[in-house]
């Protein structure tokens, strides 16, 4: 399973999401994690998918399964894993 966070450096909700993601990674060591900085532009391969930040995509079985836009609680993300 992989979790990808899309963020910008000036996004306050993105900054607030950081400790939530860190806690998830501690409690779910099997999850691979990647951050993609979209400050200048969204990477081409995600351009059709990412419309707002923060966005978290959860990939299971090599397919994007869940896309979460905005800031949510630790419990919300934990239940999706």
C-alpha positions as CSV (number, residue, x, y, z in Angstrom):
1,X,0.0,0.0,0.0
2,X,1.2,3.5,-0.8
3,X,0.1,6.9,0.4
4,X,0.9,10.0,-1.7
5,X,0.4,13.5,-0.4
6,X,0.2,16.4,-2.8
7,X,0.9,19.8,-1.2
8,X,2.2,23.3,-1.7
9,X,4.7,25.1,0.6
10,X,2.3,27.9,1.4
11,X,-0.8,25.8,2.1
12,X,-1.8,26.0,5.8
13,X,-4.0,22.8,5.7
14,X,-1.1,21.0,4.1
15,X,1.1,22.0,7.0
16,X,-1.5,20.9,9.5
17,X,-1.7,17.5,7.7
18,X,1.9,16.7,8.3
19,X,1.7,15.5,11.9
20,X,-1.4,13.4,11.0
21,X,0.5,11.7,8.2
22,X,3.5,11.2,10.5
23,X,1.3,9.5,13.1
24,X,-0.2,7.3,10.4
25,X,3.2,6.2,9.2
26,X,4.3,5.3,12.7
27,X,1.1,3.2,13.3
28,X,1.2,1.7,9.8
29,X,4.8,0.9,9.0
30,X,3.8,-1.2,6.0
31,X,2.6,1.9,4.2
32,X,5.0,3.4,1.7
33,X,4.9,7.2,1.6
34,X,5.7,9.9,-1.0
35,X,5.2,13.7,-0.9
36,X,4.8,15.6,-4.1
37,X,5.3,19.4,-3.9
38,X,3.0,21.1,-6.3
39,X,4.1,24.7,-5.5
40,X,5.1,25.4,-9.1
41,X,2.9,22.9,-10.9
42,X,1.4,19.5,-10.6
43,X,3.5,16.8,-12.1
44,X,2.3,15.9,-15.6
45,X,1.3,12.3,-14.7
46,X,-1.1,13.6,-12.0
47,X,-2.3,16.8,-13.8
48,X,-5.8,15.3,-14.6
49,X,-6.2,14.0,-11.0
50,X,-5.0,16.8,-8.7
51,X,-7.2,19.9,-8.6
52,X,-6.7,21.1,-5.0
53,X,-4.3,20.7,-2.1
54,X,-3.9,19.0,0.2
55,X,-4.8,15.8,-1.7
56,X,-3.9,12.4,-0.4
57,X,-4.1,9.3,-2.7
58,X,-4.1,5.8,-1.3
59,X,-2.9,3.2,-3.7
60,X,-3.7,-0.5,-3.1
61,X,-2.7,-3.3,-5.5
62,X,-0.9,-0.8,-7.7
63,X,-4.1,1.1,-8.5
64,X,-5.2,4.5,-7.1
65,X,-8.1,3.5,-4.9
66,X,-9.0,6.5,-2.8
67,X,-8.5,10.2,-3.3
68,X,-9.0,12.5,-0.3
69,X,-9.1,16.3,-0.8
70,X,-8.7,18.6,2.1
71,X,-7.7,18.2,5.7
72,X,-9.3,15.4,7.8
73,X,-8.8,13.9,11.2
74,X,-6.3,11.1,11.9
75,X,-9.2,8.7,12.5
76,X,-10.6,9.4,9.1
77,X,-7.3,8.5,7.3
78,X,-6.7,5.6,9.7
79,X,-10.1,4.0,8.8
80,X,-9.3,4.2,5.1
81,X,-6.1,2.2,5.6
